[in-house]
Amino acid sequence: MMGAAGSDPDPEELRETAAEYEAIADALEDLVVELRDEPVKDSRLEGLFDEATTSNPQIWNIVTAFIDVEDGEAVVTDESKLAEGKWAPEIVEGCDAMVTIEVQRGLMPDDFKYLVGRELEDTITEFGERAAEARQRAAELEGTEDSVDDA
């Protein structure tokens, strides 16, 4: 439900967007905690680890885990390898977050946890910032709705 071109978004829609961003950040935070506390083989990112450490680096250079947040839980929906290039937009748009790691045969589980955890933390920070911006915009719109001439 988009407004007319040039019109401000609805503050309630902005708050809903912020809540979605916060839910994604919370679910990713749970995934980071799991990654830190559990063996990689018992985590939801086991498939990413397997692909990153067993794929032929002569063919593949990166592996990505696509993550959707469903009912407050981060679900790894797919792992895909890429030789060169970028992911198709329809793949990227179909997920809430991605974690990408270089193919590295012999990568130790602790190093994997560090690299993936760092990337997830950056993504969590990004979603938190986007949520804060949406909430700030909603507050600004609500603050000026009644007093348009107070600019």
Salt bridges, closest charged atoms under 4 A:
ASP8 OD1 - ARG137 NH2 2.88
GLU12 OE1 - ARG15 NH2 3.21
GLU22 OE1 - ARG135 NH2 2.69
GLU34 OE1 - ARG44 NE 2.77
ASP50 OD1 - LYS41 NZ 2.55
GLU51 OE1 - LYS81 NZ 3.45
GLU73 OE2 - ARG44 NH1 3.88
GLU121 OE2 - ARG36 NH2 2.88
GLU126 OE2 - ARG130 NH1 3.43
GLU140 OE1 - ARG137 NH1 3.87
GLU142 OE2 - ARG15 NH2 2.95
